[in-house]
Amino acid sequence: MLGDDDNEKSERLIPAGTEDSAAIDADDIKRLKQRSIAKKNDSVGEISNNTRRDIHEIRALPAIPMAAVPAASFVKQQPQQQQMQRSQQQQQQRRQKQARPQQQIATNDDEESYVYEPKKGHNLFFFLCDTKRAVIILSGFDCFVLALSMARNWRNAKANGIAFDMSNEFTKKFITQACALFVNGATIVGALWYSTGVVLIGFLFKCYQLVVSIMSAARNWSSDTEFFVTVAVLAGLNVLFLYATAAFMWETHRGILTKENYQRREKYSCCCEQC
């Protein structure tokens, strides 16, 4: 207790056994205790009064309205991931605008939209059409010519009374033309399917036909102008077909010409863009 401490202090200041110790009686000790208690109460009262004063001052402060808070503080509180995503989207949009400054939207029969990209594949003679169209057009033209030739030969054979027999020249030629017609049809299907293997069959068969035609023309060579023109036209068509199919197979093998990118990038024609 505080009174006991004062008593001990008084005893230490005035040691027992001296003459001055007799002059201090019990009343003096009581006064010292009361004085120390009064000081303690005064200090506690001052602390409590200061605490109450601080509380009243805090309560008296005016409330800050939400409208007075700047909007920038809420922007700073947004997650960093959202800001990073927005910045990445903006950068991606800028790159797309730089890569494709002139974008055109086209709609096909299935109502699917395509964004045209710069063409990477080859065009027939660098300006006519894409290799897929070239293979289909040339194979279709060859089928048409073969069908007319077969119909004419069949009519002439019937008119001359030639039977369909493997021993005569008519039958051998008719079978060869029928095989060529079938291979050309398969080549068209291979081009529509973007199949390198199927188109390769048409390429090899056309090589065979070209070699046989050259050998036949060399054996039966004539100075007739009609014969020379016929041989030149047929040889030119065969070379043109080989050129188109070789370019088509190279593009499909390298992944330049595929079903996915034909409509938006590789489709091209010098005369009919809508086809």
C-alpha positions as CSV (number, residue, x, y, z in Angstrom):
1,M,0.0,0.0,0.0
2,L,1.0,3.6,-0.5
3,G,0.7,4.4,3.2
4,D,3.1,1.6,4.1
5,D,5.6,2.9,1.6
6,D,5.5,6.3,3.2
7,N,5.9,4.8,6.6
8,E,8.9,2.8,5.4
9,K,10.4,6.0,3.9
10,S,9.9,7.8,7.1
11,E,11.6,5.0,9.0
12,R,14.5,5.0,6.6
13,L,14.9,8.8,6.8
14,I,14.7,8.8,10.6
15,P,16.4,5.6,11.8
16,A,15.2,4.1,15.0
17,G,17.2,4.6,18.1
18,T,17.9,8.4,17.5
19,E,16.6,11.3,19.4
20,D,14.5,12.7,16.4
21,S,12.4,9.6,16.1
22,A,10.7,10.3,19.4
23,A,9.4,13.6,18.1
24,I,7.4,11.9,15.3
25,D,4.2,10.4,16.6
26,A,1.3,8.6,15.1
27,D,-0.5,11.8,13.9
28,D,2.4,12.7,11.6
29,I,2.4,9.3,10.0
30,K,-1.4,9.6,9.4
31,R,-1.0,13.0,7.8
32,L,1.7,11.7,5.4
33,K,-0.6,8.8,4.4
34,Q,-3.5,11.1,3.7
35,R,-1.3,13.5,1.7
36,S,0.0,10.7,-0.5
37,I,-3.6,9.3,-1.1
38,A,-4.8,12.8,-2.1
39,K,-2.0,13.1,-4.7
40,K,-2.9,9.8,-6.1
41,N,-6.6,10.7,-6.5
42,D,-5.7,14.0,-8.1
43,S,-3.5,12.3,-10.7
44,V,-6.2,9.7,-11.5
45,G,-8.8,12.4,-11.8
46,E,-6.7,14.4,-14.2
47,I,-6.2,11.4,-16.5
48,S,-9.9,10.5,-16.6
49,N,-10.7,14.2,-17.3
50,N,-8.3,14.2,-20.2
51,T,-9.7,11.0,-21.6
52,R,-13.3,12.3,-21.5
53,R,-12.1,15.5,-23.2
54,D,-10.5,13.6,-26.1
55,I,-13.6,11.5,-26.5
56,H,-15.8,14.5,-26.7
57,E,-13.5,16.2,-29.2
58,I,-13.6,13.1,-31.5
59,R,-17.4,12.9,-31.4
60,A,-17.6,16.6,-32.1
61,L,-15.7,16.2,-35.4
62,P,-17.9,16.6,-38.5
63,A,-18.6,13.4,-40.6
64,I,-17.0,13.3,-44.1
65,P,-19.6,12.7,-46.8
66,M,-19.0,9.9,-49.4
67,A,-19.4,12.4,-52.2
68,A,-16.3,14.3,-51.0
69,V,-14.1,11.2,-51.4
70,P,-12.3,11.4,-54.8
71,A,-13.1,8.8,-57.4
72,A,-9.5,8.1,-57.9
73,S,-9.4,6.3,-54.6
74,F,-11.9,3.7,-55.9
75,V,-9.9,3.2,-59.1
76,K,-6.9,2.4,-57.0
77,Q,-8.8,-0.2,-55.1
78,Q,-9.6,-2.2,-58.3
79,P,-7.9,-5.6,-58.6
80,Q,-4.6,-5.6,-60.5
81,Q,-5.8,-8.6,-62.6
82,Q,-8.6,-6.6,-64.2
83,Q,-6.3,-3.8,-65.1
84,M,-3.8,-6.2,-66.7
85,Q,-6.6,-7.9,-68.7
86,R,-7.8,-4.6,-70.0
87,S,-4.3,-3.6,-71.0
88,Q,-3.7,-6.9,-72.8
89,Q,-7.0,-6.6,-74.7
90,Q,-6.1,-3.1,-75.8
91,Q,-2.7,-4.3,-77.0
92,Q,-4.3,-7.2,-78.9
93,Q,-6.7,-4.8,-80.6
94,R,-3.9,-2.5,-81.7
95,R,-1.9,-5.5,-83.2
96,Q,-5.0,-6.6,-85.1
97,K,-5.5,-3.2,-86.6
98,Q,-1.9,-3.0,-87.6
99,A,-1.8,-6.5,-89.1
100,R,-5.1,-6.0,-91.1
101,P,-5.6,-2.3,-91.9
102,Q,-8.2,-3.1,-94.5
103,Q,-10.6,-5.7,-93.3
104,Q,-13.5,-6.9,-95.4
105,I,-16.4,-9.0,-94.2
106,A,-17.9,-11.5,-96.6
107,T,-20.9,-13.8,-96.2
108,N,-21.2,-17.1,-98.0
109,D,-24.3,-19.2,-98.6
110,D,-24.3,-20.7,-95.1
111,E,-24.4,-17.1,-93.6
112,E,-21.0,-17.5,-92.0
113,S,-18.8,-14.4,-91.8
114,Y,-15.1,-14.4,-92.8
115,V,-12.4,-11.8,-92.3
116,Y,-10.2,-11.8,-95.4
117,E,-6.5,-12.0,-94.8
118,P,-3.6,-11.3,-97.1
119,K,-3.2,-14.3,-99.5
120,K,-0.1,-16.5,-99.0
121,G,-0.7,-19.2,-101.6
122,H,0.0,-19.3,-105.3
123,N,-2.2,-18.0,-108.1
124,L,-2.3,-19.8,-111.5
125,F,0.1,-17.8,-113.7
126,F,0.2,-15.3,-110.8
127,F,-3.1,-13.7,-111.7
128,L,-5.8,-16.1,-112.8
129,C,-7.1,-18.0,-109.8
130,D,-6.1,-20.1,-106.8
131,T,-4.8,-23.6,-107.2
132,K,-7.9,-25.3,-105.9
133,R,-10.1,-23.6,-108.5
134,A,-7.5,-24.3,-111.2
135,V,-7.5,-28.0,-110.5
136,I,-11.3,-28.2,-110.5
137,I,-11.7,-26.1,-113.7
138,L,-9.0,-28.0,-115.6
139,S,-10.3,-31.4,-114.5
140,G,-13.9,-30.4,-115.3
141,F,-12.8,-29.2,-118.8
142,D,-10.9,-32.4,-119.4
143,C,-14.0,-34.4,-118.3
144,F,-16.1,-32.5,-120.8
145,V,-13.7,-33.0,-123.7
146,L,-13.4,-36.7,-122.9
147,A,-17.2,-37.2,-122.7
148,L,-17.6,-35.5,-126.1
149,S,-14.8,-37.6,-127.6
150,M,-16.2,-40.9,-126.2
151,A,-19.7,-40.0,-127.4
152,R,-18.4,-39.2,-130.9
153,N,-16.3,-42.4,-131.1
154,W,-19.2,-44.5,-129.9
155,R,-21.5,-43.1,-132.6
156,N,-18.9,-43.6,-135.3
157,A,-18.3,-47.2,-134.2
158,K,-22.0,-48.0,-134.3
159,A,-22.3,-46.3,-137.7
160,N,-19.4,-48.4,-139.1
161,G,-20.6,-51.6,-137.5
162,I,-17.5,-52.0,-135.2
163,A,-18.2,-54.3,-132.3
164,F,-17.1,-53.6,-128.7
165,D,-14.2,-56.1,-128.7
166,M,-10.8,-55.9,-127.0
167,S,-9.1,-56.9,-130.3
168,N,-9.9,-53.6,-132.1
169,E,-8.5,-50.1,-131.5
170,F,-11.8,-48.5,-130.8
171,T,-12.4,-50.6,-127.7
172,K,-8.9,-49.9,-126.3
173,K,-9.2,-46.2,-126.8
174,F,-12.7,-46.1,-125.3
175,I,-11.5,-47.9,-122.1
176,T,-8.6,-45.6,-121.8
177,Q,-10.8,-42.5,-122.1
178,A,-13.2,-44.0,-119.5
179,C,-10.4,-44.5,-117.1
180,A,-9.2,-40.9,-117.7
181,L,-12.8,-39.7,-117.1
182,F,-12.9,-41.5,-113.8
183,V,-9.5,-40.2,-112.6
184,N,-10.5,-36.6,-113.5
185,G,-13.7,-37.0,-111.5
186,A,-11.7,-38.3,-108.5
187,T,-9.3,-35.4,-108.9
188,I,-12.2,-32.9,-108.6
189,V,-13.3,-34.7,-105.4
190,G,-9.8,-34.6,-104.0
191,A,-9.5,-30.9,-104.6
192,L,-12.8,-30.3,-102.8
193,W,-11.6,-32.5,-99.9
194,Y,-8.1,-30.9,-99.9
195,S,-6.7,-34.3,-100.3
196,T,-3.1,-34.5,-101.5
197,G,-3.2,-38.2,-102.1
198,V,-6.2,-38.3,-104.4
199,V,-4.9,-35.4,-106.4
200,L,-1.6,-37.1,-106.7
201,I,-3.3,-40.0,-108.5
202,G,-4.6,-37.6,-111.1
203,F,-1.1,-36.0,-111.4
204,L,0.5,-39.4,-112.1
205,F,-2.2,-40.5,-114.5
206,K,-1.7,-37.2,-116.5
207,C,2.0,-37.8,-116.6
208,Y,1.3,-41.3,-118.1
209,Q,-1.1,-39.8,-120.7
210,L,1.5,-37.1,-121.7
211,V,4.2,-39.7,-122.2
212,V,1.9,-41.9,-124.3
213,S,0.7,-38.9,-126.4
214,I,4.3,-37.8,-127.1
215,M,5.2,-41.3,-128.2
216,S,2.1,-41.7,-130.4
217,A,2.7,-38.3,-132.0
218,A,6.3,-39.2,-132.7
219,R,5.4,-42.5,-134.5
220,N,2.6,-40.9,-136.5
221,W,4.1,-37.5,-137.1
222,S,2.6,-35.6,-140.0
223,S,3.3,-32.2,-141.6
224,D,-0.4,-31.5,-141.6
225,T,-1.2,-28.2,-139.8
226,E,-4.3,-29.6,-138.2
227,F,-2.3,-32.5,-136.7
228,F,0.3,-30.2,-135.4
229,V,-2.2,-27.8,-133.7
230,T,-4.1,-30.7,-132.1
231,V,-0.9,-32.2,-130.6
232,A,0.2,-28.7,-129.4
233,V,-3.1,-28.0,-127.7
234,L,-3.4,-31.4,-126.0
235,A,0.2,-31.2,-124.8
236,G,-0.4,-27.6,-123.5
237,L,-3.5,-28.7,-121.6
238,N,-1.6,-31.6,-120.0
239,V,1.3,-29.4,-118.9
240,L,-1.1,-26.8,-117.5
241,F,-2.9,-29.5,-115.6
242,L,0.4,-30.8,-114.2
243,Y,1.3,-27.3,-113.1
244,A,-2.0,-26.7,-111.3
245,T,-2.0,-30.0,-109.5
246,A,1.7,-29.7,-108.5
247,A,1.0,-26.2,-107.0
248,F,-2.1,-27.5,-105.2
249,M,-0.3,-30.5,-103.7
250,W,2.6,-28.3,-102.5
251,E,0.2,-25.8,-100.8
252,T,-1.9,-28.5,-99.1
253,H,1.2,-30.4,-97.9
254,R,2.7,-27.2,-96.4
255,G,-0.5,-26.2,-94.7
256,I,-0.9,-23.0,-96.8
257,L,-4.2,-24.2,-98.4
258,T,-6.6,-25.8,-95.9
259,K,-10.4,-26.0,-95.5
260,E,-10.2,-23.6,-92.6
261,N,-8.3,-20.8,-94.3
262,Y,-9.6,-21.1,-97.9
263,Q,-12.6,-18.8,-97.5
264,R,-10.9,-16.1,-95.5
265,R,-7.5,-16.1,-97.2
266,E,-6.7,-18.3,-100.2
267,K,-9.9,-17.9,-102.2
268,Y,-9.1,-15.9,-105.3
269,S,-10.3,-15.3,-108.9
270,C,-9.5,-12.7,-111.4
271,C,-13.0,-12.6,-112.9
272,C,-15.6,-14.0,-110.4
273,E,-14.8,-13.2,-106.7
274,Q,-18.3,-14.2,-105.6
275,C,-17.9,-17.8,-106.8
